[in-house]
């Protein structure tokens, strides 16, 4: 997990340091979600930035069941890691 430090002023300016790099000048907005028992989630709005990334996505059992009822077919283990 990245180390993040956020320092905000009353005027909505400040610094946003991610792993030692201040990226505040590139960020249009931030949203922080934190709930007991869960890892905090920081969403950054990056205007004009295109980002390609790999992510691990999980679907809970009840959500998977609902999606299957709507015709969704989950990817096989052979499909993981493939673009699509």
C-alpha positions as CSV (number, residue, x, y, z in Angstrom):
1,X,0.0,0.0,0.0
2,X,1.3,3.5,-0.9
3,X,2.2,5.9,1.9
4,X,0.0,9.0,1.5
5,X,0.2,12.4,3.3
6,X,-2.4,15.0,2.7
7,X,-2.0,18.6,3.9
8,X,-4.9,20.9,3.1
9,X,-5.4,24.7,3.7
10,X,-8.6,26.6,4.2
11,X,-8.5,27.6,0.6
12,X,-8.5,24.1,-0.8
13,X,-4.8,24.0,-1.6
14,X,-2.0,22.1,-0.1
15,X,0.1,19.1,-0.7
16,X,-0.7,15.5,-1.6
17,X,2.4,13.4,-1.1
18,X,2.3,9.8,-2.4
19,X,5.4,7.7,-1.7
20,X,7.5,10.9,-1.3
21,X,6.3,12.6,-4.4
22,X,4.0,15.7,-4.2
23,X,1.4,15.3,-6.9
24,X,-1.0,18.0,-5.7
25,X,-0.4,20.0,-8.9
26,X,-1.8,17.1,-11.0
27,X,-4.9,16.3,-9.0
28,X,-8.2,18.0,-9.5
29,X,-9.9,16.6,-6.4
30,X,-9.7,13.9,-3.8
31,X,-12.2,11.7,-1.9
32,X,-11.2,9.7,1.2
33,X,-13.3,6.8,2.4
34,X,-12.5,5.2,5.7
35,X,-14.5,2.7,7.7
36,X,-13.6,0.6,10.7
37,X,-12.4,-2.8,9.7
38,X,-11.6,-1.8,6.1
39,X,-8.5,-0.4,4.4
40,X,-8.9,3.3,3.7
41,X,-9.6,4.2,0.0
42,X,-8.4,7.4,-1.6
43,X,-9.8,8.3,-4.9
44,X,-8.0,10.9,-7.0
45,X,-9.5,13.0,-9.8
46,X,-6.8,13.4,-12.4
47,X,-8.0,15.7,-15.2
48,X,-6.5,15.0,-18.6
49,X,-4.6,11.9,-17.4
50,X,-5.0,8.5,-19.1
51,X,-4.0,5.6,-16.8
52,X,-3.6,2.0,-17.7
53,X,-3.3,-0.3,-14.7
54,X,-3.9,-3.9,-13.6
55,X,-6.3,-4.4,-10.7
56,X,-7.6,-7.3,-8.7
57,X,-11.4,-7.2,-8.7
58,X,-13.5,-9.3,-6.4
59,X,-17.3,-9.9,-6.6
60,X,-19.1,-11.1,-3.5
61,X,-21.2,-14.3,-3.6
62,X,-24.6,-12.5,-3.6
63,X,-23.5,-10.1,-6.3
64,X,-22.1,-12.9,-8.4
65,X,-25.4,-14.8,-8.0
66,X,-27.4,-11.7,-9.1
67,X,-25.1,-11.2,-12.1
68,X,-25.4,-14.8,-13.1
69,X,-29.2,-14.5,-13.0
70,X,-28.8,-11.6,-15.4
71,X,-26.7,-13.8,-17.8
72,X,-23.2,-12.9,-16.7
73,X,-20.6,-15.7,-17.1
74,X,-17.6,-15.2,-14.7
75,X,-14.2,-15.5,-16.3
76,X,-12.4,-18.8,-16.0
77,X,-9.1,-19.0,-14.2
78,X,-7.5,-19.2,-17.6
79,X,-8.9,-15.7,-18.4
80,X,-7.4,-13.9,-15.5
81,X,-4.7,-11.5,-16.4
82,X,-5.9,-11.1,-20.0
83,X,-7.0,-7.8,-21.4
84,X,-10.6,-7.5,-22.2
